Amino acid sequence: MKMRVWGGGIPSVNAHQKSASASSFVYLVGADFRYFFNRTLGLVFSADFNSSAPQFDNVTGSIAGTMFDEESEQVISTVDIGLGLVFAF
């Protein structure tokens, strides 16, 4: 990834980061709530949360010509909320 940073009175800086990959454990927690108006029609509400924190080793690149080799962790969390119509047969 190449980027150019500037603004706020800071002179422009060129940066380059090579790609990095990582594996990590992911957990998912979810719940559903269903309400039926009658025997065949209802609503469903669902909510899911998942999170992961992959640890990237040997992240390399350069900022303004200065090379770096670092470790990095990126916390990734999402919430998914759904609402649906239920038809029962």
PDB file of N, CA, C and O in Angstrom:
ATOM      1  N   MET A   1       0.851  -1.156   0.000  1.00  0.00           N
ATOM      2  CA  MET A   1       0.000   0.000   0.000  1.00  0.00           C
ATOM      3  C   MET A   1       0.901   1.225   0.000  1.00  0.00           C
ATOM      4  O   MET A   1       1.807   1.330   0.827  1.00  0.00           O
ATOM      5  N   LYS A   2       0.665   2.134  -0.903  1.00  0.00           N
ATOM      6  CA  LYS A   2       1.389   3.388  -0.946  1.00  0.00           C
ATOM      7  C   LYS A   2       0.449   4.510  -0.537  1.00  0.00           C
ATOM      8  O   LYS A   2      -0.728   4.501  -0.898  1.00  0.00           O
ATOM      9  N   MET A   3       0.964   5.473   0.214  1.00  0.00           N
ATOM     10  CA  MET A   3       0.143   6.606   0.612  1.00  0.00           C
ATOM     11  C   MET A   3       1.002   7.855   0.715  1.00  0.00           C
ATOM     12  O   MET A   3       2.223   7.783   0.850  1.00  0.00           O
ATOM     13  N   ARG A   4       0.342   8.987   0.647  1.00  0.00           N
ATOM     14  CA  ARG A   4       1.009  10.277   0.796  1.00  0.00           C
ATOM     15  C   ARG A   4       0.253  11.037   1.875  1.00  0.00           C
ATOM     16  O   ARG A   4      -0.965  11.196   1.783  1.00  0.00           O
ATOM     17  N   VAL A   5       0.959  11.506   2.893  1.00  0.00           N
ATOM     18  CA  VAL A   5       0.352  12.156   4.046  1.00  0.00           C
ATOM     19  C   VAL A   5       0.769  13.623   4.051  1.00  0.00           C
ATOM     20  O   VAL A   5       1.943  13.943   3.864  1.00  0.00           O
ATOM     21  N   TRP A   6      -0.205  14.518   4.266  1.00  0.00           N
ATOM     22  CA  TRP A   6       0.114  15.938   4.360  1.00  0.00           C
ATOM     23  C   TRP A   6      -0.992  16.637   5.125  1.00  0.00           C
ATOM     24  O   TRP A   6      -2.050  16.059   5.375  1.00  0.00           O
ATOM     25  N   GLY A   7      -0.743  17.887   5.497  1.00  0.00           N
ATOM     26  CA  GLY A   7      -1.752  18.702   6.162  1.00  0.00           C
ATOM     27  C   GLY A   7      -1.358  19.071   7.572  1.00  0.00           C
ATOM     28  O   GLY A   7      -0.435  18.493   8.146  1.00  0.00           O
ATOM     29  N   GLY A   8      -2.065  20.039   8.125  1.00  0.00           N
ATOM     30  CA  GLY A   8      -1.834  20.455   9.500  1.00  0.00           C
ATOM     31  C   GLY A   8      -0.459  21.053   9.726  1.00  0.00           C
ATOM     32  O   GLY A   8       0.084  20.947  10.826  1.00  0.00           O
ATOM     33  N   GLY A   9       0.117  21.681   8.706  1.00  0.00           N
ATOM     34  CA  GLY A   9       1.440  22.268   8.858  1.00  0.00           C
ATOM     35  C   GLY A   9       2.573  21.270   8.761  1.00  0.00           C
ATOM     36  O   GLY A   9       3.738  21.642   8.908  1.00  0.00           O
ATOM     37  N   ILE A  10       2.249  19.987   8.513  1.00  0.00           N
ATOM     38  CA  ILE A  10       3.268  18.945   8.387  1.00  0.00           C
ATOM     39  C   ILE A  10       3.639  18.814   6.920  1.00  0.00           C
ATOM     40  O   ILE A  10       2.753  18.731   6.069  1.00  0.00           O
ATOM     41  N   PRO A  11       4.933  18.792   6.605  1.00  0.00           N
ATOM     42  CA  PRO A  11       5.302  18.602   5.201  1.00  0.00           C
ATOM     43  C   PRO A  11       4.847  17.228   4.699  1.00  0.00           C
ATOM     44  O   PRO A  11       4.703  16.290   5.483  1.00  0.00           O
ATOM     45  N   SER A  12       4.627  17.120   3.400  1.00  0.00           N
ATOM     46  CA  SER A  12       4.148  15.858   2.848  1.00  0.00           C
ATOM     47  C   SER A  12       5.180  14.753   3.033  1.00  0.00           C
ATOM     48  O   SER A  12       6.387  14.986   2.960  1.00  0.00           O
ATOM     49  N   VAL A  13       4.680  13.552   3.274  1.00  0.00           N
ATOM     50  CA  VAL A  13       5.517  12.382   3.533  1.00  0.00           C
ATOM     51  C   VAL A  13       5.019  11.232   2.679  1.00  0.00           C
ATOM     52  O   VAL A  13       3.814  10.988   2.617  1.00  0.00           O
ATOM     53  N   ASN A  14       5.915  10.529   2.026  1.00  0.00           N
ATOM     54  CA  ASN A  14       5.553   9.323   1.275  1.00  0.00           C
ATOM     55  C   ASN A  14       5.760   8.114   2.179  1.00  0.00           C
ATOM     56  O   ASN A  14       6.751   8.027   2.904  1.00  0.00           O
ATOM     57  N   ALA A  15       4.814   7.186   2.124  1.00  0.00           N
ATOM     58  CA  ALA A  15       4.908   5.970   2.933  1.00  0.00           C
ATOM     59  C   ALA A  15       4.555   4.770   2.067  1.00  0.00           C
ATOM     60  O   ALA A  15       3.775   4.882   1.122  1.00  0.00           O
ATOM     61  N   HIS A  16       5.131   3.627   2.397  1.00  0.00           N
ATOM     62  CA  HIS A  16       4.874   2.388   1.670  1.00  0.00           C
ATOM     63  C   HIS A  16       4.859   1.249   2.683  1.00  0.00           C
ATOM     64  O   HIS A  16       5.777   1.115   3.492  1.00  0.00           O
ATOM     65  N   GLN A  17       3.803   0.425   2.631  1.00  0.00           N
ATOM     66  CA  GLN A  17       3.714  -0.746   3.506  1.00  0.00           C
ATOM     67  C   GLN A  17       3.476  -1.968   2.648  1.00  0.00           C
ATOM     68  O   GLN A  17       2.570  -1.978   1.814  1.00  0.00           O
ATOM     69  N   LYS A  18       4.280  -2.995   2.845  1.00  0.00           N
ATOM     70  CA  LYS A  18       4.085  -4.254   2.133  1.00  0.00           C
ATOM     71  C   LYS A  18       2.917  -4.998   2.769  1.00  0.00           C
ATOM     72  O   LYS A  18       2.585  -4.757   3.930  1.00  0.00           O
ATOM     73  N   SER A  19       2.298  -5.895   2.019  1.00  0.00           N
ATOM     74  CA  SER A  19       1.156  -6.625   2.549  1.00  0.00           C
ATOM     75  C   SER A  19       1.589  -7.562   3.668  1.00  0.00           C
ATOM     76  O   SER A  19       2.720  -8.049   3.688  1.00  0.00           O
ATOM     77  N   ALA A  20       0.676  -7.805   4.592  1.00  0.00           N
ATOM     78  CA  ALA A  20       0.917  -8.710   5.713  1.00  0.00           C
ATOM     79  C   ALA A  20      -0.346  -9.523   5.934  1.00  0.00           C
ATOM     80  O   ALA A  20      -1.445  -9.060   5.629  1.00  0.00           O
ATOM     81  N   SER A  21      -0.201 -10.720   6.458  1.00  0.00           N
ATOM     82  CA  SER A  21      -1.361 -11.558   6.726  1.00  0.00           C
ATOM     83  C   SER A  21      -1.221 -12.186   8.108  1.00  0.00           C
ATOM     84  O   SER A  21      -0.120 -12.313   8.643  1.00  0.00           O
ATOM     85  N   ALA A  22      -2.366 -12.578   8.675  1.00  0.00           N
ATOM     86  CA  ALA A  22      -2.372 -13.181  10.007  1.00  0.00           C
ATOM     87  C   ALA A  22      -3.606 -14.055  10.152  1.00  0.00           C
ATOM     88  O   ALA A  22      -4.594 -13.876   9.440  1.00  0.00           O
ATOM     89  N   SER A  23      -3.540 -14.992  11.072  1.00  0.00           N
ATOM     90  CA  SER A  23      -4.678 -15.831  11.443  1.00  0.00           C
ATOM     91  C   SER A  23      -4.997 -15.574  12.906  1.00  0.00           C
ATOM     92  O   SER A  23      -4.116 -15.233  13.695  1.00  0.00           O
ATOM     93  N   SER A  24      -6.261 -15.741  13.259  1.00  0.00           N
ATOM     94  CA  SER A  24      -6.625 -15.547  14.661  1.00  0.00           C
ATOM     95  C   SER A  24      -7.922 -16.277  14.973  1.00  0.00           C
ATOM     96  O   SER A  24      -8.625 -16.734  14.071  1.00  0.00           O
ATOM     97  N   PHE A  25      -8.225 -16.381  16.243  1.00  0.00           N
ATOM     98  CA  PHE A  25      -9.459 -16.980  16.736  1.00  0.00           C
ATOM     99  C   PHE A  25     -10.579 -15.949  16.605  1.00  0.00           C
ATOM    100  O   PHE A  25     -10.375 -14.770  16.894  1.00  0.00           O
ATOM    101  N   VAL A  26     -11.754 -16.388  16.174  1.00  0.00           N
ATOM    102  CA  VAL A  26     -12.923 -15.518  16.046  1.00  0.00           C
ATOM    103  C   VAL A  26     -14.046 -16.113  16.880  1.00  0.00           C
ATOM    104  O   VAL A  26     -14.256 -17.326  16.873  1.00  0.00           O
ATOM    105  N   TYR A  27     -14.768 -15.258  17.600  1.00  0.00           N
ATOM    106  CA  TYR A  27     -15.942 -15.760  18.306  1.00  0.00           C
ATOM    107  C   TYR A  27     -17.184 -15.011  17.846  1.00  0.00           C
ATOM    108  O   TYR A  27     -17.124 -13.846  17.453  1.00  0.00           O
ATOM    109  N   LEU A  28     -18.316 -15.718  17.907  1.00  0.00           N
ATOM    110  CA  LEU A  28     -19.599 -15.188  17.457  1.00  0.00           C
ATOM    111  C   LEU A  28     -20.646 -15.479  18.519  1.00  0.00           C
ATOM    112  O   LEU A  28     -20.763 -16.609  18.994  1.00  0.00           O
ATOM    113  N   VAL A  29     -21.409 -14.454  18.891  1.00  0.00           N
ATOM    114  CA  VAL A  29     -22.500 -14.593  19.845  1.00  0.00           C
ATOM    115  C   VAL A  29     -23.736 -14.006  19.180  1.00  0.00           C
ATOM    116  O   VAL A  29     -23.680 -12.917  18.608  1.00  0.00           O
ATOM    117  N   GLY A  30     -24.844 -14.722  19.254  1.00  0.00           N
ATOM    118  CA  GLY A  30     -26.052 -14.224  18.611  1.00  0.00           C
ATOM    119  C   GLY A  30     -27.311 -14.639  19.341  1.00  0.00           C
ATOM    120  O   GLY A  30     -27.306 -15.567  20.148  1.00  0.00           O
ATOM    121  N   ALA A  31     -28.392 -13.932  19.041  1.00  0.00           N
ATOM    122  CA  ALA A  31     -29.692 -14.244  19.641  1.00  0.00           C
ATOM    123  C   ALA A  31     -30.792 -13.882  18.660  1.00  0.00           C
ATOM    124  O   ALA A  31     -30.648 -12.958  17.858  1.00  0.00           O
ATOM    125  N   ASP A  32     -31.892 -14.619  18.732  1.00  0.00           N
ATOM    126  CA  ASP A  32     -33.078 -14.356  17.913  1.00  0.00           C
ATOM    127  C   ASP A  32     -34.282 -14.199  18.839  1.00  0.00           C
ATOM    128  O   ASP A  32     -34.379 -14.861  19.872  1.00  0.00           O
ATOM    129  N   PHE A  33     -35.179 -13.327  18.459  1.00  0.00           N
ATOM    130  CA  PHE A  33     -36.452 -13.180  19.150  1.00  0.00           C
ATOM    131  C   PHE A  33     -37.543 -13.286  18.089  1.00  0.00           C
ATOM    132  O   PHE A  33     -37.528 -12.564  17.092  1.00  0.00           O
ATOM    133  N   ARG A  34     -38.481 -14.187  18.316  1.00  0.00           N
ATOM    134  CA  ARG A  34     -39.576 -14.390  17.355  1.00  0.00           C
ATOM    135  C   ARG A  34     -40.913 -14.128  18.036  1.00  0.00           C
ATOM    136  O   ARG A  34     -41.167 -14.585  19.150  1.00  0.00           O
ATOM    137  N   TYR A  35     -41.753 -13.385  17.338  1.00  0.00           N
ATOM    138  CA  TYR A  35     -43.097 -13.096  17.836  1.00  0.00           C
ATOM    139  C   TYR A  35     -44.087 -13.420  16.725  1.00  0.00           C
ATOM    140  O   TYR A  35     -43.992 -12.889  15.618  1.00  0.00           O
ATOM    141  N   PHE A  36     -45.039 -14.299  17.036  1.00  0.00           N
ATOM    142  CA  PHE A  36     -46.053 -14.695  16.053  1.00  0.00           C
ATOM    143  C   PHE A  36     -47.367 -13.978  16.345  1.00  0.00           C
ATOM    144  O   PHE A  36     -47.880 -14.004  17.464  1.00  0.00           O
ATOM    145  N   PHE A  37     -47.896 -13.338  15.304  1.00  0.00           N
ATOM    146  CA  PHE A  37     -49.198 -12.677  15.413  1.00  0.00           C
ATOM    147  C   PHE A  37     -50.323 -13.712  15.432  1.00  0.00           C
ATOM    148  O   PHE A  37     -51.319 -13.553  16.138  1.00  0.00           O
ATOM    149  N   ASN A  38     -50.146 -14.762  14.651  1.00  0.00           N
ATOM    150  CA  ASN A  38     -51.083 -15.890  14.608  1.00  0.00           C
ATOM    151  C   ASN A  38     -50.257 -17.133  14.245  1.00  0.00           C
ATOM    152  O   ASN A  38     -49.030 -17.098  14.333  1.00  0.00           O
ATOM    153  N   ARG A  39     -50.906 -18.222  13.841  1.00  0.00           N
ATOM    154  CA  ARG A  39     -50.186 -19.480  13.572  1.00  0.00           C
ATOM    155  C   ARG A  39     -49.289 -19.420  12.339  1.00  0.00           C
ATOM    156  O   ARG A  39     -48.383 -20.243  12.208  1.00  0.00           O
ATOM    157  N   THR A  40     -49.514 -18.474  11.439  1.00  0.00           N
ATOM    158  CA  THR A  40     -48.763 -18.470  10.187  1.00  0.00           C
ATOM    159  C   THR A  40     -47.933 -17.205   9.928  1.00  0.00           C
ATOM    160  O   THR A  40     -47.127 -17.201   8.997  1.00  0.00           O
ATOM    161  N   LEU A  41     -48.096 -16.153  10.699  1.00  0.00           N
ATOM    162  CA  LEU A  41     -47.414 -14.897  10.421  1.00  0.00           C
ATOM    163  C   LEU A  41     -46.744 -14.352  11.674  1.00  0.00           C
ATOM    164  O   LEU A  41     -47.346 -14.316  12.747  1.00  0.00           O
ATOM    165  N   GLY A  42     -45.495 -13.929  11.530  1.00  0.00           N
ATOM    166  CA  GLY A  42     -44.781 -13.389  12.672  1.00  0.00           C
ATOM    167  C   GLY A  42     -43.594 -12.525  12.257  1.00  0.00           C
ATOM    168  O   GLY A  42     -43.329 -12.332  11.070  1.00  0.00           O
ATOM    169  N   LEU A  43     -42.892 -12.016  13.254  1.00  0.00           N
ATOM    170  CA  LEU A  43     -41.691 -11.213  13.059  1.00  0.00           C
ATOM    171  C   LEU A  43     -40.516 -11.899  13.743  1.00  0.00           C
ATOM    172  O   LEU A  43     -40.692 -12.591  14.745  1.00  0.00           O
ATOM    173  N   VAL A  44     -39.337 -11.708  13.207  1.00  0.00           N
ATOM    174  CA  VAL A  44     -38.126 -12.209  13.849  1.00  0.00           C
ATOM    175  C   VAL A  44     -37.127 -11.059  13.922  1.00  0.00           C
ATOM    176  O   VAL A  44     -36.932 -10.331  12.949  1.00  0.00           O
ATOM    177  N   PHE A  45     -36.506 -10.906  15.071  1.00  0.00           N
ATOM    178  CA  PHE A  45     -35.452  -9.929  15.292  1.00  0.00           C
ATOM    179  C   PHE A  45     -34.199 -10.709  15.683  1.00  0.00           C
ATOM    180  O   PHE A  45     -34.252 -11.557  16.574  1.00  0.00           O
ATOM    181  N   SER A  46     -33.087 -10.433  15.032  1.00  0.00           N
ATOM    182  CA  SER A  46     -31.848 -11.144  15.358  1.00  0.00           C
ATOM    183  C   SER A  46     -30.713 -10.144  15.543  1.00  0.00           C
ATOM    184  O   SER A  46     -30.689  -9.081  14.924  1.00  0.00           O
ATOM    185  N   ALA A  47     -29.774 -10.512  16.409  1.00  0.00           N
ATOM    186  CA  ALA A  47     -28.584  -9.695  16.641  1.00  0.00           C
ATOM    187  C   ALA A  47     -27.397 -10.632  16.822  1.00  0.00           C
ATOM    188  O   ALA A  47     -27.470 -11.596  17.584  1.00  0.00           O
ATOM    189  N   ASP A  48     -26.313 -10.348  16.125  1.00  0.00           N
ATOM    190  CA  ASP A  48     -25.089 -11.139  16.209  1.00  0.00           C
ATOM    191  C   ASP A  48     -23.910 -10.209  16.447  1.00  0.00           C
ATOM    192  O   ASP A  48     -23.873  -9.094  15.925  1.00  0.00           O
ATOM    193  N   PHE A  49     -22.956 -10.665  17.229  1.00  0.00           N
ATOM    194  CA  PHE A  49     -21.719  -9.918  17.473  1.00  0.00           C
ATOM    195  C   PHE A  49     -20.556 -10.873  17.263  1.00  0.00           C
ATOM    196  O   PHE A  49     -20.567 -11.989  17.782  1.00  0.00           O
ATOM    197  N   ASN A  50     -19.554 -10.443  16.506  1.00  0.00           N
ATOM    198  CA  ASN A  50     -18.340 -11.255  16.383  1.00  0.00           C
ATOM    199  C   ASN A  50     -17.124 -10.361  16.536  1.00  0.00           C
ATOM    200  O   ASN A  50     -17.167  -9.162  16.260  1.00  0.00           O
ATOM    201  N   SER A  51     -16.034 -10.979  16.986  1.00  0.00           N
ATOM    202  CA  SER A  51     -14.823 -10.215  17.239  1.00  0.00           C
ATOM    203  C   SER A  51     -13.597 -11.084  17.012  1.00  0.00           C
ATOM    204  O   SER A  51     -13.637 -12.303  17.177  1.00  0.00           O
ATOM    205  N   SER A  52     -12.514 -10.435  16.632  1.00  0.00           N
ATOM    206  CA  SER A  52     -11.242 -11.099  16.390  1.00  0.00           C
ATOM    207  C   SER A  52     -10.131 -10.074  16.604  1.00  0.00           C
ATOM    208  O   SER A  52     -10.367  -8.871  16.493  1.00  0.00           O
ATOM    209  N   ALA A  53      -8.924 -10.542  16.908  1.00  0.00           N
ATOM    210  CA  ALA A  53      -7.781  -9.642  17.093  1.00  0.00           C
ATOM    211  C   ALA A  53      -6.534 -10.278  16.490  1.00  0.00           C
ATOM    212  O   ALA A  53      -5.676 -10.769  17.224  1.00  0.00           O
ATOM    213  N   PRO A  54      -6.421 -10.274  15.154  1.00  0.00           N
ATOM    214  CA  PRO A  54      -5.235 -10.870  14.545  1.00  0.00           C
ATOM    215  C   PRO A  54      -3.964 -10.096  14.888  1.00  0.00           C
ATOM    216  O   PRO A  54      -3.962  -8.866  14.926  1.00  0.00           O
ATOM    217  N   GLN A  55      -2.883 -10.840  15.137  1.00  0.00           N
ATOM    218  CA  GLN A  55      -1.565 -10.277  15.431  1.00  0.00           C
ATOM    219  C   GLN A  55      -0.704 -10.405  14.186  1.00  0.00           C
ATOM    220  O   GLN A  55      -0.396 -11.518  13.760  1.00  0.00           O
ATOM    221  N   PHE A  56      -0.313  -9.284  13.598  1.00  0.00           N
ATOM    222  CA  PHE A  56       0.517  -9.277  12.404  1.00  0.00           C
ATOM    223  C   PHE A  56       1.984  -9.179  12.816  1.00  0.00           C
ATOM    224  O   PHE A  56       2.369  -8.255  13.532  1.00  0.00           O
ATOM    225  N   ASP A  57       2.792 -10.120  12.372  1.00  0.00           N
ATOM    226  CA  ASP A  57       4.222 -10.113  12.638  1.00  0.00           C
ATOM    227  C   ASP A  57       4.955  -9.654  11.386  1.00  0.00           C
ATOM    228  O   ASP A  57       4.486  -9.872  10.268  1.00  0.00           O
ATOM    229  N   ASN A  58       6.088  -9.027  11.573  1.00  0.00           N
ATOM    230  CA  ASN A  58       6.948  -8.609  10.466  1.00  0.00           C
ATOM    231  C   ASN A  58       6.239  -7.724   9.456  1.00  0.00           C
ATOM    232  O   ASN A  58       6.310  -7.972   8.252  1.00  0.00           O
ATOM    233  N   VAL A  59       5.559  -6.700   9.934  1.00  0.00           N
ATOM    234  CA  VAL A  59       4.961  -5.703   9.053  1.00  0.00           C
ATOM    235  C   VAL A  59       6.093  -4.779   8.612  1.00  0.00           C
ATOM    236  O   VAL A  59       6.694  -4.094   9.440  1.00  0.00           O
ATOM    237  N   THR A  60       6.385  -4.758   7.320  1.00  0.00           N
ATOM    238  CA  THR A  60       7.530  -3.993   6.830  1.00  0.00           C
ATOM    239  C   THR A  60       7.095  -2.914   5.855  1.00  0.00           C
ATOM    240  O   THR A  60       6.030  -2.998   5.244  1.00  0.00           O
ATOM    241  N   GLY A  61       7.935  -1.905   5.721  1.00  0.00           N
ATOM    242  CA  GLY A  61       7.669  -0.824   4.790  1.00  0.00           C
ATOM    243  C   GLY A  61       8.616   0.322   5.043  1.00  0.00           C
ATOM    244  O   GLY A  61       9.671   0.150   5.655  1.00  0.00           O
ATOM    245  N   SER A  62       8.232   1.500   4.566  1.00  0.00           N
ATOM    246  CA  SER A  62       9.075   2.679   4.780  1.00  0.00           C
ATOM    247  C   SER A  62       8.202   3.913   4.898  1.00  0.00           C
ATOM    248  O   SER A  62       7.141   4.007   4.280  1.00  0.00           O
ATOM    249  N   ILE A  63       8.669   4.859   5.703  1.00  0.00           N
ATOM    250  CA  ILE A  63       8.034   6.164   5.847  1.00  0.00           C
ATOM    251  C   ILE A  63       9.127   7.202   5.626  1.00  0.00           C
ATOM    252  O   ILE A  63      10.115   7.244   6.359  1.00  0.00           O
ATOM    253  N   ALA A  64       8.942   8.027   4.622  1.00  0.00           N
ATOM    254  CA  ALA A  64       9.913   9.069   4.265  1.00  0.00           C
ATOM    255  C   ALA A  64      11.310   8.481   4.097  1.00  0.00           C
ATOM    256  O   ALA A  64      12.301   9.100   4.485  1.00  0.00           O
ATOM    257  N   GLY A  65      11.385   7.284   3.519  1.00  0.00           N
ATOM    258  CA  GLY A  65      12.678   6.655   3.252  1.00  0.00           C
ATOM    259  C   GLY A  65      13.253   5.876   4.419  1.00  0.00           C
ATOM    260  O   GLY A  65      14.279   5.216   4.257  1.00  0.00           O
ATOM    261  N   THR A  66      12.627   5.927   5.596  1.00  0.00           N
ATOM    262  CA  THR A  66      13.096   5.186   6.770  1.00  0.00           C
ATOM    263  C   THR A  66      12.369   3.850   6.832  1.00  0.00           C
ATOM    264  O   THR A  66      11.141   3.818   6.906  1.00  0.00           O
ATOM    265  N   MET A  67      13.111   2.752   6.803  1.00  0.00           N
ATOM    266  CA  MET A  67      12.516   1.420   6.821  1.00  0.00           C
ATOM    267  C   MET A  67      12.001   1.081   8.226  1.00  0.00           C
ATOM    268  O   MET A  67      12.567   1.523   9.226  1.00  0.00           O
ATOM    269  N   PHE A  68      10.918   0.289   8.288  1.00  0.00           N
ATOM    270  CA  PHE A  68      10.433  -0.204   9.573  1.00  0.00           C
ATOM    271  C   PHE A  68      10.069  -1.674   9.459  1.00  0.00           C
ATOM    272  O   PHE A  68       9.733  -2.167   8.382  1.00  0.00           O
ATOM    273  N   ASP A  69      10.141  -2.354  10.576  1.00  0.00           N
ATOM    274  CA  ASP A  69       9.768  -3.769  10.711  1.00  0.00           C
ATOM    275  C   ASP A  69       9.096  -3.892  12.069  1.00  0.00           C
ATOM    276  O   ASP A  69       9.778  -3.928  13.093  1.00  0.00           O
ATOM    277  N   GLU A  70       7.781  -3.956  12.092  1.00  0.00           N
ATOM    278  CA  GLU A  70       7.018  -3.879  13.334  1.00  0.00           C
ATOM    279  C   GLU A  70       6.050  -5.049  13.465  1.00  0.00           C
ATOM    280  O   GLU A  70       5.854  -5.827  12.532  1.00  0.00           O
ATOM    281  N   GLU A  71       5.455  -5.150  14.642  1.00  0.00           N
ATOM    282  CA  GLU A  71       4.327  -6.035  14.888  1.00  0.00           C
ATOM    283  C   GLU A  71       3.105  -5.160  15.071  1.00  0.00           C
ATOM    284  O   GLU A  71       3.210  -4.023  15.533  1.00  0.00           O
ATOM    285  N   SER A  72       1.946  -5.685  14.710  1.00  0.00           N
ATOM    286  CA  SER A  72       0.722  -4.904  14.806  1.00  0.00           C
ATOM    287  C   SER A  72      -0.445  -5.824  15.135  1.00  0.00           C
ATOM    288  O   SER A  72      -0.491  -6.971  14.691  1.00  0.00           O
ATOM    289  N   GLU A  73      -1.377  -5.314  15.910  1.00  0.00           N
ATOM    290  CA  GLU A  73      -2.611  -6.044  16.210  1.00  0.00           C
ATOM    291  C   GLU A  73      -3.777  -5.182  15.760  1.00  0.00           C
ATOM    292  O   GLU A  73      -3.793  -3.975  15.999  1.00  0.00           O
ATOM    293  N   GLN A  74      -4.751  -5.799  15.110  1.00  0.00           N
ATOM    294  CA  GLN A  74      -5.923  -5.065  14.646  1.00  0.00           C
ATOM    295  C   GLN A  74      -7.174  -5.749  15.179  1.00  0.00           C
ATOM    296  O   GLN A  74      -7.491  -6.874  14.793  1.00  0.00           O
ATOM    297  N   VAL A  75      -7.877  -5.065  16.064  1.00  0.00           N
ATOM    298  CA  VAL A  75      -9.117  -5.603  16.622  1.00  0.00           C
ATOM    299  C   VAL A  75     -10.239  -5.358  15.616  1.00  0.00           C
ATOM    300  O   VAL A  75     -10.454  -4.233  15.167  1.00  0.00           O
ATOM    301  N   ILE A  76     -10.948  -6.429  15.272  1.00  0.00           N
ATOM    302  CA  ILE A  76     -12.047  -6.350  14.314  1.00  0.00           C
ATOM    303  C   ILE A  76     -13.308  -6.856  15.007  1.00  0.00           C
ATOM    304  O   ILE A  76     -13.359  -8.009  15.436  1.00  0.00           O
ATOM    305  N   SER A  77     -14.316  -6.010  15.118  1.00  0.00           N
ATOM    306  CA  SER A  77     -15.580  -6.383  15.750  1.00  0.00           C
ATOM    307  C   SER A  77     -16.726  -5.892  14.875  1.00  0.00           C
ATOM    308  O   SER A  77     -16.672  -4.790  14.329  1.00  0.00           O
ATOM    309  N   THR A  78     -17.754  -6.709  14.745  1.00  0.00           N
ATOM    310  CA  THR A  78     -18.932  -6.307  13.976  1.00  0.00           C
ATOM    311  C   THR A  78     -20.209  -6.679  14.722  1.00  0.00           C
ATOM    312  O   THR A  78     -20.239  -7.629  15.504  1.00  0.00           O
ATOM    313  N   VAL A  79     -21.252  -5.914  14.464  1.00  0.00           N
ATOM    314  CA  VAL A  79     -22.589  -6.192  14.982  1.00  0.00           C
ATOM    315  C   VAL A  79     -23.513  -6.291  13.771  1.00  0.00           C
ATOM    316  O   VAL A  79     -23.508  -5.419  12.903  1.00  0.00           O
ATOM    317  N   ASP A  80     -24.298  -7.353  13.723  1.00  0.00           N
ATOM    318  CA  ASP A  80     -25.250  -7.553  12.636  1.00  0.00           C
ATOM    319  C   ASP A  80     -26.641  -7.620  13.248  1.00  0.00           C
ATOM    320  O   ASP A  80     -26.899  -8.458  14.112  1.00  0.00           O
ATOM    321  N   ILE A  81     -27.529  -6.752  12.812  1.00  0.00           N
ATOM    322  CA  ILE A  81     -28.904  -6.717  13.327  1.00  0.00           C
ATOM    323  C   ILE A  81     -29.854  -6.963  12.171  1.00  0.00           C
ATOM    324  O   ILE A  81     -29.732  -6.356  11.107  1.00  0.00           O
ATOM    325  N   GLY A  82     -30.800  -7.861  12.392  1.00  0.00           N
ATOM    326  CA  GLY A  82     -31.749  -8.201  11.338  1.00  0.00           C
ATOM    327  C   GLY A  82     -33.181  -8.179  11.830  1.00  0.00           C
ATOM    328  O   GLY A  82     -33.458  -8.434  13.002  1.00  0.00           O
ATOM    329  N   LEU A  83     -34.079  -7.872  10.923  1.00  0.00           N
ATOM    330  CA  LEU A  83     -35.507  -7.878  11.199  1.00  0.00           C
ATOM    331  C   LEU A  83     -36.167  -8.561  10.013  1.00  0.00           C
ATOM    332  O   LEU A  83     -35.900  -8.211   8.864  1.00  0.00           O
ATOM    333  N   GLY A  84     -37.021  -9.527  10.286  1.00  0.00           N
ATOM    334  CA  GLY A  84     -37.622 -10.260   9.188  1.00  0.00           C
ATOM    335  C   GLY A  84     -39.068 -10.622   9.435  1.00  0.00           C
ATOM    336  O   GLY A  84     -39.571 -10.542  10.556  1.00  0.00           O
ATOM    337  N   LEU A  85     -39.718 -11.018   8.370  1.00  0.00           N
ATOM    338  CA  LEU A  85     -41.103 -11.456   8.395  1.00  0.00           C
ATOM    339  C   LEU A  85     -41.125 -12.974   8.292  1.00  0.00           C
ATOM    340  O   LEU A  85     -40.436 -13.545   7.447  1.00  0.00           O
ATOM    341  N   VAL A  86     -41.906 -13.634   9.142  1.00  0.00           N
ATOM    342  CA  VAL A  86     -41.955 -15.096   9.186  1.00  0.00           C
ATOM    343  C   VAL A  86     -43.297 -15.568   8.631  1.00  0.00           C
ATOM    344  O   VAL A  86     -44.361 -15.125   9.061  1.00  0.00           O
ATOM    345  N   PHE A  87     -43.212 -16.491   7.652  1.00  0.00           N
ATOM    346  CA  PHE A  87     -44.394 -17.180   7.133  1.00  0.00           C
ATOM    347  C   PHE A  87     -44.261 -18.648   7.495  1.00  0.00           C
ATOM    348  O   PHE A  87     -43.330 -19.309   7.035  1.00  0.00           O
ATOM    349  N   ALA A  88     -45.158 -19.169   8.300  1.00  0.00           N
ATOM    350  CA  ALA A  88     -45.118 -20.574   8.704  1.00  0.00           C
ATOM    351  C   ALA A  88     -46.165 -21.345   7.889  1.00  0.00           C
ATOM    352  O   ALA A  88     -47.269 -20.858   7.649  1.00  0.00           O
ATOM    353  N   PHE A  89     -45.789 -22.561   7.470  1.00  0.00           N
ATOM    354  CA  PHE A  89     -46.695 -23.397   6.676  1.00  0.00           C
ATOM    355  C   PHE A  89     -47.175 -24.568   7.494  1.00  0.00           C
ATOM    356  O   PHE A  89     -47.948 -25.390   7.001  1.00  0.00           O
TER     357      PHE A  89
END
